[in-house]
Structure formats: C-alpha cells, structure tokens
Amino acid sequence: MFFRILFPALLAVLLHGCVTAYIPFVSEPGYAEIIAEGERIYPEMFRKAPETEKIGSPSVYITVNENTVTGSLSAAAIREISEAFIQAGFPVAENEKQADMIISGSFSVAADSDKNFGGFTDCQTKYRLKAVDAGGHTLTSVEGTVRGMGLTVEDSIVASLANAGRESSKNLIKKIISVYRSRSVVHLEIYNLGTLHELHAFYLKLKEIRGVNNVWLLDYRGANAYFDVSVAYGGSAGNLARGLMETFGTSLKMNRPSLMELEAAVQMK
C-alpha cells in the first residue's frame, strides 16, 4: 500500500527533473538564429562570394567563328557566350594581351532535317571551344551538338547558334571554375569552434597566414565551420596545413583527405 502511494510521487519528481533539464536545451538558439546573429555582428565574414571571385576573377578574351549553311553572320553564339561570362563575373578584355584567359573555337550550323515540323525548319550547330591561359596552356575544352527551330532557315540558324552559345558557355564556365579551384582554392573544415566569437577570431588569424589570399565562410553548424580558402596559385592543402601549424601550433589536430581538402579540430582544453 505504501509503495502504491509513493510511486506516483516519485514519478512526478522524475518527470519534473526531466522537464527542468530539458528547458535550457530547447531554449538554445537554432541554426537560423545563429547565422542571423553572425551576419549582424560579422557581416564581412558571412558575406557570400561568387565562384569567380574565389578564383581571382580572371579576365577573358573571346574569339570564335560561326559557320552557317547560308554564309550569313548572326553572331548569336558570340553574344550568348559574352553575356554568360559577364553574368558569371568574368571581366571581358578588349584584346588577347590584356586577358588572363582566351576562349576560342567554332560553331558550325547545318540543316538537321529536310522535313517541315508544323511550319518550322530545323537546324543543328556543332560547337567546339577551348580555354587557354595567357601562357598558351589549355585549361579545358567542351564540344557538342545543339538544335534550333524557326519559321525560316535564317530563324532556325539563329536559334540553333544561340542555344549552342548558351549550352557551350555554361559547360565551359563550369569546367574553368573547377580547374582554377583545383589549383588555388582549399576546402577547409574546422571543428570545435563553439561560439561566434571563437569563429571570428579563427577567421581573422586564418586570413593572416602566409600564402592565403582570402577566406570565405561557407557554413557554420554545431560548432563546425566550413571555409573556402584562396591560396597562392599552385598551392595545396599541405601548404595551408603548414601555415596553420605555424599559427596555431598543437592547438589544432589536422587531417588532409585530398590535395585541396583539409580538416582540423581545435583541441579541447
């Protein structure tokens, strides 16, 4: 009888303790709140940067040829390529000597079919483009075939060239950024930065390391920070690891998963 009376009382005490212990946990700021606070206190550190900025915003000079079935010149592909590179953040140079990179190649248009598709004519454009650096070394290249339709042959030629210009530039820009990132941007993950103040202090020291050009915070979750680090061209995660060791000593434990990736954990005291 005594146990039957005491048990509900003990259960109530235990539940009260659990609720009391849980309240501080659920009242902790969430991810969105922490990011918002970081953007307010440290706007420069939380600024999002385009990929072109991270690779140094190399300038481009574009020189491509358009060959059409009628011999007419539309420059539709050239316009699309120029616009795509500008939108992506690449400065366009006026001549080859001023450019860090030269985009060259050709677009060749041919009739895709003699049949009429509901009043539309059909053409296809074969493209082949490459990007070389100022020293003449090939960075990357793309090629493919794209179709276009129009009410007249001229319309289908312009549509095909424009479509090819958009597709080829999108693929080429993606490859160019990948090449430059593989040579100058290290992905860095840092664990155990428990507060925004600790994160910012680490960020400032990271920017001062020899060989580091700039640093961008990608995300901050659960005391873990993720950075893109621009290093001297041709640098690597190994170079950055040495700089971190010189700056932080044994307070960091590091692991290098790949040539351009680095993981580090702040040693808990």
C-alpha positions as CSV (number, residue, x, y, z in Angstrom):
1,M,0.0,0.0,0.0
2,F,2.8,2.4,0.9
3,F,4.6,1.7,-2.4
4,R,1.4,2.3,-4.4
5,I,1.1,5.7,-2.7
6,L,4.8,6.6,-3.1
7,F,5.3,5.5,-6.7
8,P,3.2,8.3,-8.3
9,A,5.0,10.9,-6.2
10,L,8.4,9.6,-7.3
11,L,7.3,9.5,-10.9
12,A,6.2,13.2,-10.6
13,V,9.5,14.2,-9.2
14,L,11.4,12.4,-12.0
15,L,9.3,13.9,-14.7
16,H,9.7,17.4,-13.2
17,G,13.5,16.9,-13.2
18,C,13.5,15.8,-16.9
19,V,11.4,18.8,-17.9
20,T,13.6,21.2,-15.9
21,A,16.7,19.7,-17.5
22,Y,15.2,19.9,-21.0
23,I,14.1,23.5,-20.8
24,P,17.7,25.0,-21.3
25,F,18.2,22.7,-24.3
26,V,15.1,23.7,-26.2
27,S,15.7,27.4,-25.5
28,E,19.2,27.3,-27.1
29,P,19.3,29.4,-30.4
30,G,18.7,27.5,-33.6
31,Y,20.8,27.4,-36.7
32,A,18.9,30.2,-38.4
33,E,19.2,32.4,-35.3
34,I,23.0,31.9,-35.0
35,I,23.5,32.6,-38.7
36,A,21.4,35.8,-38.5
37,E,23.4,36.9,-35.4
38,G,26.6,36.2,-37.2
39,E,25.5,38.2,-40.2
40,R,24.7,41.1,-38.0
41,I,27.9,41.1,-35.9
42,Y,30.4,40.0,-38.5
43,P,28.9,40.9,-41.9
44,E,32.2,40.6,-43.8
45,M,32.8,37.1,-42.6
46,F,29.3,35.9,-43.5
47,R,29.3,37.6,-47.0
48,K,28.6,35.2,-49.8
49,A,31.0,35.4,-52.8
50,P,30.7,34.3,-56.4
51,E,32.9,31.5,-57.5
52,T,34.7,33.8,-59.9
53,E,35.8,36.0,-57.0
54,K,37.3,32.9,-55.3
55,I,39.4,32.0,-58.3
56,G,40.7,35.6,-58.7
57,S,38.3,36.9,-61.4
58,P,40.5,36.1,-64.4
59,S,39.7,38.2,-67.4
60,V,38.8,36.6,-70.7
61,Y,39.1,37.4,-74.4
62,I,36.6,35.6,-76.7
63,T,37.4,34.8,-80.3
64,V,35.1,32.3,-82.0
65,N,33.9,31.6,-85.6
66,E,30.4,31.0,-86.8
67,N,29.9,28.9,-90.0
68,T,26.4,28.8,-91.3
69,V,24.6,26.9,-94.2
70,T,23.8,30.3,-95.8
71,G,27.1,32.0,-95.2
72,S,25.3,34.7,-93.2
73,L,26.8,36.0,-90.0
74,S,24.5,36.3,-87.0
75,A,27.0,36.5,-84.1
76,A,24.2,34.9,-82.0
77,A,26.5,32.4,-80.3
78,I,29.2,35.0,-79.7
79,R,26.6,37.3,-77.9
80,E,25.4,34.4,-75.7
81,I,29.0,33.4,-74.7
82,S,30.0,37.0,-73.9
83,E,26.8,37.5,-71.8
84,A,27.3,34.2,-70.0
85,F,30.9,35.1,-69.0
86,I,29.9,38.6,-67.9
87,Q,27.0,37.3,-65.8
88,A,29.3,34.7,-64.2
89,G,31.6,37.5,-63.1
90,F,34.5,37.2,-65.6
91,P,35.8,40.6,-66.8
92,V,35.9,40.6,-70.6
93,A,39.2,42.0,-72.0
94,E,39.4,44.1,-75.2
95,N,42.3,42.1,-76.6
96,E,44.4,39.0,-76.0
97,K,47.3,40.8,-74.4
98,Q,45.0,42.1,-71.6
99,A,43.4,38.8,-70.9
100,D,44.3,36.1,-68.4
101,M,42.4,33.5,-70.5
102,I,41.5,33.2,-74.2
103,I,38.3,31.4,-75.3
104,S,38.5,30.2,-78.9
105,G,36.7,27.8,-81.1
106,S,34.0,27.4,-83.7
107,F,30.2,26.9,-84.3
108,S,29.1,25.1,-87.5
109,V,25.5,25.1,-88.5
110,A,23.8,22.6,-90.8
111,A,20.3,21.6,-91.7
112,D,19.1,18.9,-89.3
113,S,16.3,17.7,-91.4
114,D,14.6,18.4,-94.8
115,K,11.2,17.8,-93.2
116,N,9.0,20.6,-92.1
117,F,7.9,20.4,-88.5
118,G,4.5,22.0,-88.4
119,G,5.7,25.1,-90.3
120,F,9.1,25.1,-88.5
121,T,12.5,24.4,-90.0
122,D,15.2,22.6,-88.0
123,C,19.0,23.2,-87.8
124,Q,21.8,21.9,-85.6
125,T,25.0,23.5,-84.5
126,K,28.2,21.7,-83.7
127,Y,30.4,23.6,-81.3
128,R,34.0,23.1,-80.1
129,L,35.5,25.5,-77.6
130,K,38.6,25.6,-75.5
131,A,40.1,27.9,-72.9
132,V,43.8,28.6,-72.7
133,D,45.7,30.7,-70.2
134,A,48.0,33.6,-71.0
135,G,50.9,31.2,-71.5
136,G,49.0,29.3,-74.1
137,H,48.4,26.2,-71.9
138,T,45.0,24.6,-72.4
139,L,42.8,24.8,-69.3
140,T,39.8,22.9,-70.6
141,S,37.5,22.3,-73.6
142,V,34.0,21.4,-74.5
143,E,32.2,20.2,-77.6
144,G,28.7,19.1,-78.5
145,T,25.7,19.5,-80.8
146,V,22.6,21.6,-80.2
147,R,19.4,22.0,-82.3
148,G,17.3,25.0,-83.0
149,M,14.0,25.7,-84.8
150,G,12.4,28.6,-86.6
151,L,9.8,29.7,-89.1
152,T,12.6,30.2,-91.7
153,V,16.0,28.8,-92.3
154,E,17.6,32.1,-91.0
155,D,15.4,31.9,-87.9
156,S,16.5,28.3,-87.2
157,I,20.1,29.2,-87.7
158,V,20.0,32.0,-85.2
159,A,18.1,29.8,-82.7
160,S,20.5,26.9,-83.1
161,L,23.5,29.2,-82.6
162,A,22.0,30.9,-79.6
163,N,21.2,27.6,-78.0
164,A,24.7,26.3,-78.7
165,G,26.2,29.5,-77.3
166,R,24.2,29.1,-74.0
167,E,25.0,25.4,-73.6
168,S,28.7,25.6,-74.5
169,S,29.4,28.6,-72.3
170,K,27.5,27.1,-69.3
171,N,29.6,23.9,-69.6
172,L,32.9,25.8,-70.3
173,I,32.4,28.2,-67.3
174,K,31.7,25.3,-65.0
175,K,34.9,23.5,-66.2
176,I,37.0,26.6,-66.0
177,I,36.0,27.3,-62.4
178,S,36.7,23.7,-61.5
179,V,40.2,23.9,-63.0
180,Y,41.1,27.1,-61.2
181,R,39.6,25.8,-57.9
182,S,41.8,22.7,-58.2
183,R,44.9,24.9,-58.3
184,S,44.1,27.7,-55.9
185,V,41.1,27.0,-53.5
186,V,41.3,24.7,-50.5
187,H,38.2,23.5,-48.8
188,L,38.7,23.7,-45.1
189,E,36.6,22.2,-42.3
190,I,37.2,23.3,-38.7
191,Y,35.6,21.6,-35.7
192,N,35.1,22.7,-32.1
193,L,34.6,26.5,-32.7
194,G,31.9,26.7,-30.1
195,T,30.9,30.4,-30.4
196,L,30.7,33.1,-33.0
197,H,33.5,35.0,-31.2
198,E,35.8,31.9,-31.5
199,L,34.8,31.5,-35.1
200,H,35.6,35.1,-35.9
201,A,39.0,35.0,-34.1
202,F,39.9,31.9,-36.1
203,Y,38.8,33.6,-39.3
204,L,41.0,36.6,-38.7
205,K,44.1,34.5,-38.0
206,L,43.4,32.3,-41.0
207,K,43.4,35.4,-43.3
208,E,46.8,36.4,-42.0
209,I,48.5,33.1,-42.7
210,R,51.3,33.4,-45.3
211,G,50.2,32.3,-48.7
212,V,46.5,32.8,-48.0
213,N,44.9,35.4,-50.4
214,N,41.4,35.4,-49.0
215,V,38.9,33.4,-46.9
216,W,35.1,32.8,-47.3
217,L,32.9,31.2,-44.7
218,L,30.5,28.7,-46.4
219,D,28.6,27.5,-43.4
220,Y,28.7,27.2,-39.6
221,R,26.8,24.4,-37.9
222,G,27.0,22.9,-34.5
223,A,30.5,24.4,-33.7
224,N,31.8,23.3,-37.1
225,A,32.9,25.8,-39.7
226,Y,33.4,25.3,-43.4
227,F,35.6,27.6,-45.5
228,D,36.9,28.1,-49.0
229,V,40.5,29.4,-48.7
230,S,42.2,31.0,-51.7
231,V,45.9,30.2,-51.6
232,A,48.8,31.1,-53.8
233,Y,48.3,29.7,-57.4
234,G,49.6,26.1,-57.4
235,G,49.3,25.8,-53.6
236,S,47.6,23.0,-51.8
237,A,46.1,21.8,-48.5
238,G,49.6,20.8,-47.5
239,N,50.8,24.4,-47.7
240,L,47.8,25.6,-45.8
241,A,48.3,22.9,-43.1
242,R,51.9,24.1,-42.6
243,G,50.6,27.7,-42.2
244,L,48.0,26.6,-39.7
245,M,50.7,24.7,-37.7
246,E,52.9,27.8,-37.6
247,T,49.9,30.0,-36.4
248,F,48.1,27.7,-34.0
249,G,50.7,25.1,-33.0
250,T,49.4,22.0,-31.2
251,S,46.0,23.5,-30.5
252,L,44.9,22.1,-33.9
253,K,44.8,18.5,-34.9
254,M,44.7,18.1,-38.7
255,N,43.9,15.6,-41.4
256,R,44.2,16.0,-45.1
257,P,41.7,13.9,-47.1
258,S,42.9,15.1,-50.5
259,L,45.2,17.6,-52.3
260,M,42.8,20.5,-51.9
261,E,40.8,19.5,-48.8
262,L,41.8,19.9,-45.1
263,E,40.2,19.0,-41.9
264,A,41.2,20.4,-38.5
265,A,39.9,20.2,-35.0
266,V,40.5,22.7,-32.1
267,Q,41.9,20.6,-29.2
268,M,39.5,20.9,-26.3
269,K,41.2,22.1,-23.1
